[in-house]
Amino acid sequence: MSAVVRPAADGSVARRVPPATVGRLPGYLRALAVLAADGVGTVSSRTLAAAAGVGSAQLRKDLSCLGSHGTRGVGYDVEHLSRRLTVVLGLTSRRGVVIVGIGHLGHALANYSGLAGRDFAVVGLVDADPRVVGTTVAGLEVQPAERLAQVIAEGAATIAVISTPAEVAQDVCDAVIAAGVSGILNFAPRALRVPPEVDLRSVDLGSELQILAFHDRRKSELTG
């Protein structure tokens, strides 16, 4: 299902953006941030595409979905395009994040410095293990599972990160949705079921490693 880009300050009309395009937009924004830090004012589609790790034709197609077109012979205005992507990605307001499951992975996610500069704030940590509850991680006290809904409400969290064992992940997923969360980032190694109005992204490290192993084997076969 395509995402809908609402009218922005520049008056552009709402348009549907393919999910694959949405998935590449953060990479474009990161590349633009690096260029801006280097003092670059305008950038060609070829240079921006290379910085983002995609083809220039793909980049131009993606940005055209947003109504953004570079100037022939000049390229894209780095500052303007950065603002446009920031609006499209919904990064103009702070997003509260609750992390459920403060094991090794949850602990690392809570301390991840990359969230701070991207309009996200970890507002709550929750765990069911009494040995973990009450400890302090990244400046926040870990709350018990029975306070999950209250933690979400108090922190005005709209996003939940699930880093629990697989066997409880669906129950946690149901609980955060019932508490009002509209977006879930799942690190538990199992597929989760969510209603249509909730956005779910899953990161399965084991599956990703298996995919890399597959490609490594294919390369070995071709070169061997």
Secondary structure as UniProt FT lines:
FT   STRAND          3..5
FT   TURN            9..10
FT   STRAND          15..17
FT   HELIX           19..37
FT   TURN            38..39
FT   STRAND          42..43
FT   HELIX           45..52
FT   HELIX           56..64
FT   TURN            65..67
FT   TURN            72..74
FT   STRAND          75..77
FT   HELIX           78..88
FT   TURN            89..92
FT   STRAND          95..100
FT   HELIX           104..110
FT   HELIX           113..118
FT   STRAND          120..127
FT   TURN            130..134
FT   STRAND          136..137
FT   TURN            138..139
FT   STRAND          140..144
FT   HELIX           145..147
FT   HELIX           148..154
FT   TURN            155..156
FT   STRAND          157..162
FT   HELIX           166..178
FT   TURN            179..180
FT   STRAND          183..186
FT   TURN            196..197
FT   STRAND          199..202
FT   HELIX           205..223
//
